[in-house]
Structures are given as C-alpha cells and as structure tokens.
Amino acid sequence: MKLKSLLSTLLIIPLISCSQASSLESKVFCFDTAIDIRLFEGEKQNLNDIENIFSYYDKISDNYKQRDVNNVYLVNNTNDDVLVDETLYSMLQKSFALKEEIRYFNPLCGSLAKKWKESLKSSQILDEATIQSELSKLNNSSVLFKDNNLIQRLGGAEIDLGAVAKGFALDEVKKYLVSKSFSKYLINSGYSSILLGQKQSDDGLFSVGLSDIDNAYLKLSNCFVSTSGVSTQGVKIDDQIYSHIVNPYTGSAINNYDTVIVISSSGYLGDAISTSFMLSSIDEIKQVEQTQNVKAIAIKDKNIVYKNESLEVYYH
C-alpha cells in the first residue's frame, strides 16, 4: 500500500495590497493554527480583546485535553452532568440544531474522526470493523441540554466542534467589532475561516485568491469566507485521497471535492456548511444554498465543478 502525503498548501489566500494605509496587526495561535488579525482602525487594546476572544473559544471547544474551564474534553470523558458556561452551552445547542438541518454535519463524529486520523498517520485505511463500531456508537449517542447550563452526553461517541469552533469565535469577534463601530478589518483564522470587513480602497473589496485555481480570485467584503478541503490534512493511499472530514452515515473519509468555499453572513454556519458540502452532491449544495442563504464554490482537480451563479471569479 503506497502512501503519499499531500503538500500543506493554503486553500484560500486574501491578497492584501501593500499600498494600504498602516494597520494594527497581531497573531495568536489557537485551534492549532496561526490566526492573523488586522485592523485598519482602533488601537492596541482592540487587538488584545480579539486575541482573548479566540483564546477563550479555543479553550472551551478543545476536545483533546482539559483546560482551566469546563470544556468539550470534560463532557466527552463522562456520562454525568457537566456544568459548562453559557457560551459553550449555546455553541453545543446551535451545533446540534444544525445537525438536524445540514446533512453530513454531525458534532458526534469526534471519535470516528480521531480513529481515521490515527489510522492515516500510520499509512493505513481505517478497517471496516472499527468504522462500523464507531458508527454504532454515533447512532446510539446523544446530548441532553438541561437547565442551568448542564450538559449530559449519553453514549460513547465524542463531541467534536472543530468544524465550527473558529466560526463561533469569528461571530463573537464580529459582534465586538460592530460594538466598536469598526468597519475596516481582516481576520484570518488559518485561511479556513475568514472574516472580512471593508478594505481601505475605493471599492472596499478584498481580493481573495483561490489557490487551487491558478490566478483566480473573488472580490469580497463584509462577509465570512469558510473553506474546507483535503489539501492540508488529506493523504493519498493507492491513488485515493482520504480526509479528516468523515461521512457520519457511512464512516467513509473520501470526499467529493478537493475544496469547497462558502460565503455567508455567519461564521459557524458557513464553517458547518463548507464541511458538509465536501460530502454533498451538487444538487444538495444548491438546495442548502437556498435554504441557508449561502453561496458556494466547489473545486475538483483544479477545476471549478460548481459555482453559485451570483459569484464572479476573476483572473490575473
């Protein structure tokens, strides 16, 4: 069995002109990635406040280790009631509500996804017996939301908010920026989740490059850009790419596209949808676009195989 690791390439790159007026910039490492914060107004304290938002959401959504707050990891390691803060309680409620609306999005895929990651690190496809065991746990698990921010996980499947945690954090950052009446900013959460305000230019639009398509870019402002893809975490085994995005119905780690980009007005919603679209048919993508008011682009083998008709792709 031959294994070929994929190069870690940027899925989506904001192209920021160097001729812009000076900006306030900082970088914080959260969610296992570097987050770039750029404000074109405000002061240093505003950067610190935004960094603290990301750090906090990183802690409460962590499903790999205990932190100094009751987080997802703690919920995953007991079937007893866990008292969480209001923010995590709301995140979990919204995520499980999305599970009922968005096909292929399931926050209970945590243990299945971990098994796939462990197997792929060893250059192996996850065996069918393990897949079926994990699917059984997933299908027989649930979460109870009780009064006073009490959470109880039932069953053996683990919660994973990795697909939406950065989006939730970006939503909170957006609220913060609005409260300060800021309109010019760029918040780049590891290129998979981006919050765009207005650029300091005549048209106010950022050029957002599509690295899977040579010299292609979008012109965007005042939106969230969510990207899911196989370029950074996928591996190739016997000419088939396996991803960290797993199908909650079949247990498969094979995706339909190399990259999906979703433009939305909500960070967590866009992130959840971009993840689910990696497993969706084009007809399913179109349906969700209409019901959730989002716009998508799907890329396969360096070709755009689907593009919302309202989006225009530009070329250098």
C-alpha positions as CSV (number, residue, x, y, z in Angstrom):
1,M,0.0,0.0,0.0
2,K,1.7,3.2,-1.2
3,L,1.2,6.4,0.9
4,K,1.8,9.8,-0.5
5,S,1.4,12.8,1.9
6,L,-0.2,15.9,0.3
7,L,1.7,19.1,0.5
8,S,0.3,21.5,3.1
9,T,-0.9,24.3,0.8
10,L,-3.1,27.3,1.5
11,L,-6.7,26.7,0.5
12,I,-7.6,30.4,0.2
13,I,-5.4,33.4,0.4
14,P,-6.5,37.0,0.9
15,L,-4.4,39.2,-1.4
16,I,-3.8,42.4,0.5
17,S,-2.2,45.3,-1.3
18,C,0.9,46.6,0.3
19,S,-0.1,50.1,-0.6
20,Q,-2.8,50.2,2.0
21,A,-2.7,52.7,4.9
22,S,-1.0,51.4,8.1
23,S,-2.8,48.9,10.1
24,L,-2.8,47.3,13.6
25,E,-1.7,43.7,13.3
26,S,-1.2,40.7,15.7
27,K,-1.0,37.0,15.5
28,V,-2.3,34.4,18.0
29,F,-2.0,30.7,18.0
30,C,-5.4,29.0,18.7
31,F,-7.3,26.0,17.3
32,D,-3.9,24.5,16.3
33,T,-3.3,27.3,13.7
34,A,-2.0,30.8,13.5
35,I,-4.7,33.5,13.4
36,D,-3.9,36.8,11.8
37,I,-5.7,39.9,13.0
38,R,-5.6,43.1,11.0
39,L,-7.5,46.3,12.0
40,F,-7.4,49.4,9.9
41,E,-8.8,51.5,12.8
42,G,-8.8,51.2,16.6
43,E,-5.9,50.7,19.0
44,K,-3.7,48.1,20.5
45,Q,-6.2,47.2,23.2
46,N,-8.7,46.2,20.5
47,L,-6.2,43.6,19.2
48,N,-5.8,42.3,22.7
49,D,-9.5,42.0,23.2
50,I,-9.8,40.0,19.9
51,E,-6.9,37.7,20.9
52,N,-8.7,37.0,24.2
53,I,-11.9,36.0,22.3
54,F,-10.0,33.5,20.2
55,S,-8.1,32.1,23.2
56,Y,-11.4,31.6,25.2
57,Y,-13.2,29.8,22.4
58,D,-10.1,27.6,21.8
59,K,-10.2,26.5,25.4
60,I,-13.9,25.7,25.7
61,S,-14.1,23.8,22.4
62,D,-10.9,21.7,23.0
63,N,-11.8,18.0,22.8
64,Y,-8.2,16.8,23.2
65,K,-7.3,18.0,26.7
66,Q,-8.7,19.6,29.9
67,R,-8.1,23.3,30.2
68,D,-8.8,25.8,33.0
69,V,-12.5,25.8,32.2
70,N,-15.1,23.0,31.8
71,N,-14.8,22.2,28.1
72,V,-15.7,19.7,25.4
73,Y,-13.0,17.3,26.6
74,L,-14.6,17.1,30.0
75,V,-18.0,16.5,28.5
76,N,-16.5,13.7,26.4
77,N,-15.0,11.9,29.3
78,T,-18.1,11.3,31.4
79,N,-21.8,10.4,31.0
80,D,-22.6,12.5,34.1
81,D,-23.9,16.1,34.1
82,V,-21.3,18.7,33.4
83,L,-21.8,22.3,34.2
84,V,-20.5,24.5,31.4
85,D,-20.6,28.2,30.9
86,E,-23.3,29.9,28.9
87,T,-21.1,30.3,25.8
88,L,-20.2,26.6,25.4
89,Y,-23.8,25.6,26.2
90,S,-25.0,27.9,23.4
91,M,-22.4,26.6,21.0
92,L,-23.4,23.0,21.6
93,Q,-27.1,23.8,21.3
94,K,-26.6,25.5,18.0
95,S,-24.3,22.8,16.7
96,F,-26.8,20.0,17.5
97,A,-29.6,22.1,16.0
98,L,-27.6,22.4,12.7
99,K,-27.2,18.6,12.8
100,E,-30.9,18.4,12.1
101,E,-30.8,21.0,9.3
102,I,-27.5,20.3,7.5
103,R,-26.9,16.8,6.1
104,Y,-23.5,15.3,6.8
105,F,-22.8,17.7,9.7
106,N,-22.7,15.8,13.0
107,P,-20.9,17.1,16.1
108,L,-20.8,13.5,17.4
109,C,-18.3,12.4,14.8
110,G,-15.4,13.1,17.2
111,S,-14.3,9.6,18.0
112,L,-14.8,8.4,14.4
113,A,-12.7,11.3,13.1
114,K,-9.9,10.5,15.6
115,K,-9.8,6.9,14.6
116,W,-9.4,8.0,11.0
117,K,-6.6,10.4,11.8
118,E,-4.7,7.8,13.9
119,S,-5.1,5.2,11.1
120,L,-3.9,7.6,8.3
121,K,-0.9,8.7,10.4
122,S,0.1,5.0,10.2
123,S,-0.4,5.0,6.4
124,Q,-3.4,2.7,6.8
125,I,-7.1,2.9,5.8
126,L,-9.3,2.5,8.8
127,D,-10.6,-1.0,8.9
128,E,-14.3,-1.7,8.3
129,A,-14.9,-3.3,11.8
130,T,-13.7,-0.1,13.5
131,I,-15.8,2.0,11.2
132,Q,-18.9,0.0,12.0
133,S,-18.2,0.1,15.7
134,E,-17.8,3.9,15.7
135,L,-20.9,4.3,13.6
136,S,-22.9,2.2,16.1
137,K,-21.6,4.5,18.9
138,L,-22.5,7.6,16.9
139,N,-26.0,6.4,16.1
140,N,-26.7,5.4,19.7
141,S,-25.3,8.6,21.3
142,S,-26.9,12.0,22.1
143,V,-26.6,15.1,24.2
144,L,-29.1,16.3,26.8
145,F,-29.4,20.0,27.4
146,K,-30.7,20.6,30.9
147,D,-31.5,23.8,32.9
148,N,-28.7,25.9,34.4
149,N,-26.2,25.1,31.6
150,L,-25.9,21.4,32.5
151,I,-24.9,19.1,29.7
152,Q,-25.1,15.3,29.7
153,R,-23.6,13.2,26.9
154,L,-25.3,9.8,26.5
155,G,-23.4,7.0,24.8
156,G,-19.8,6.6,23.7
157,A,-19.5,8.9,20.7
158,E,-17.4,12.0,21.3
159,I,-18.3,15.6,20.5
160,D,-16.1,17.5,18.1
161,L,-16.7,21.2,17.5
162,G,-13.6,21.5,15.3
163,A,-15.6,22.2,12.2
164,V,-17.4,25.2,13.8
165,A,-15.3,26.5,16.7
166,K,-13.4,29.1,14.7
167,G,-16.6,30.2,13.1
168,F,-18.2,30.7,16.5
169,A,-15.2,32.7,17.6
170,L,-15.4,34.9,14.4
171,D,-19.0,35.5,15.1
172,E,-18.1,36.9,18.5
173,V,-15.3,38.9,17.0
174,K,-17.7,40.4,14.5
175,K,-20.1,41.4,17.4
176,Y,-17.2,43.0,19.1
177,L,-16.1,45.0,16.0
178,V,-19.7,46.2,15.4
179,S,-19.9,47.3,19.1
180,K,-16.8,49.5,18.4
181,S,-18.3,50.8,15.1
182,F,-15.3,49.4,13.2
183,S,-15.8,48.6,9.5
184,K,-12.3,48.0,8.2
185,Y,-10.6,44.8,9.2
186,L,-9.4,41.4,8.1
187,I,-9.4,38.4,10.5
188,N,-7.8,35.3,9.0
189,S,-8.3,32.2,11.1
190,G,-5.8,29.9,9.4
191,Y,-7.3,30.5,6.0
192,S,-10.2,28.1,6.6
193,S,-12.3,30.7,8.3
194,I,-12.0,34.3,7.4
195,L,-13.9,37.4,8.5
196,L,-13.8,40.3,6.0
197,G,-14.8,43.9,6.7
198,Q,-14.1,46.6,4.2
199,K,-10.7,47.2,2.6
200,Q,-9.2,50.6,2.6
201,S,-9.7,51.1,-1.1
202,D,-12.1,52.9,-3.4
203,D,-14.4,49.8,-3.8
204,G,-13.8,48.4,-0.3
205,L,-13.3,44.9,-1.7
206,F,-10.7,42.4,-0.8
207,S,-9.2,40.1,-3.5
208,V,-9.5,36.6,-2.1
209,G,-7.3,34.2,-4.0
210,L,-8.3,30.6,-4.8
211,S,-5.0,28.7,-4.6
212,D,-6.5,25.5,-6.1
213,I,-7.2,27.5,-9.3
214,D,-4.2,29.3,-10.8
215,N,-4.5,33.1,-10.8
216,A,-8.2,33.0,-9.7
217,Y,-9.8,35.2,-7.1
218,L,-13.0,36.6,-5.7
219,K,-13.8,40.2,-4.8
220,L,-15.5,40.3,-1.4
221,S,-16.3,42.4,1.6
222,N,-18.4,42.3,4.8
223,C,-18.8,38.5,4.9
224,F,-17.4,35.3,6.2
225,V,-15.4,33.0,4.0
226,S,-15.3,29.4,5.1
227,T,-13.1,26.8,3.3
228,S,-12.9,23.1,3.7
229,G,-10.6,20.9,1.7
230,V,-8.2,18.0,1.6
231,S,-5.0,19.9,0.7
232,T,-3.8,20.4,4.3
233,Q,-4.9,17.3,6.1
234,G,-5.6,14.8,3.4
235,V,-3.3,11.9,2.5
236,K,-3.2,9.8,-0.7
237,I,-3.2,6.0,-0.4
238,D,-3.2,3.9,-3.6
239,D,-4.3,7.0,-5.7
240,Q,-7.2,7.8,-3.4
241,I,-7.3,10.8,-1.1
242,Y,-8.6,10.3,2.4
243,S,-9.6,13.3,4.5
244,H,-10.2,14.4,8.1
245,I,-13.8,15.1,7.0
246,V,-15.8,11.9,7.6
247,N,-19.2,10.9,6.5
248,P,-21.4,10.3,9.6
249,Y,-23.7,7.9,7.6
250,T,-21.1,5.6,6.0
251,G,-18.0,6.3,8.0
252,S,-16.0,7.0,4.8
253,A,-13.2,9.6,4.7
254,I,-13.4,10.0,1.0
255,N,-14.7,13.5,-0.1
256,N,-16.4,14.5,-3.3
257,Y,-14.3,17.6,-3.9
258,D,-10.8,18.9,-3.2
259,T,-12.0,22.2,-1.9
260,V,-15.3,23.9,-1.0
261,I,-15.6,27.6,-0.3
262,V,-18.8,29.1,1.3
263,I,-19.6,32.8,1.5
264,S,-22.0,33.5,4.3
265,S,-23.2,36.1,6.9
266,S,-22.4,33.7,9.9
267,G,-19.1,32.2,10.8
268,Y,-20.2,29.0,12.4
269,L,-22.9,28.4,9.8
270,G,-20.5,28.9,6.9
271,D,-18.0,26.6,8.5
272,A,-20.5,23.8,9.2
273,I,-21.9,24.1,5.6
274,S,-18.5,24.0,4.0
275,T,-17.6,20.9,5.8
276,S,-20.9,19.2,4.9
277,F,-20.6,20.3,1.2
278,M,-17.4,18.3,0.9
279,L,-19.6,15.2,1.1
280,S,-22.6,16.6,-0.8
281,S,-23.8,16.3,-4.4
282,I,-24.2,19.4,-6.4
283,D,-28.0,19.2,-6.2
284,E,-27.7,19.0,-2.4
285,I,-25.4,22.0,-2.4
286,K,-27.9,24.1,-4.4
287,Q,-30.7,23.1,-2.1
288,V,-28.8,24.2,1.1
289,E,-27.7,27.4,-0.6
290,Q,-31.3,28.4,-1.0
291,T,-32.5,27.3,2.5
292,Q,-29.5,28.8,4.4
293,N,-28.8,31.9,2.2
294,V,-25.1,31.0,1.4
295,K,-23.0,30.9,-1.8
296,A,-20.6,28.1,-2.6
297,I,-17.8,27.1,-5.0
298,A,-16.7,23.5,-5.3
299,I,-13.3,22.6,-6.8
300,K,-12.1,19.2,-8.1
301,D,-8.8,18.5,-9.8
302,K,-8.0,22.3,-10.2
303,N,-11.3,22.9,-11.9
304,I,-14.4,24.7,-10.6
305,V,-17.1,22.0,-10.8
306,Y,-19.8,24.2,-9.2
307,K,-20.2,27.9,-8.7
308,N,-23.1,29.8,-7.3
309,E,-24.3,31.9,-10.3
310,S,-24.1,35.2,-8.3
311,L,-20.4,34.7,-7.6
312,E,-17.9,36.1,-10.1
313,V,-14.4,34.6,-10.4
314,Y,-11.7,36.9,-11.6
315,Y,-8.3,36.0,-13.2
316,H,-5.0,37.8,-13.1
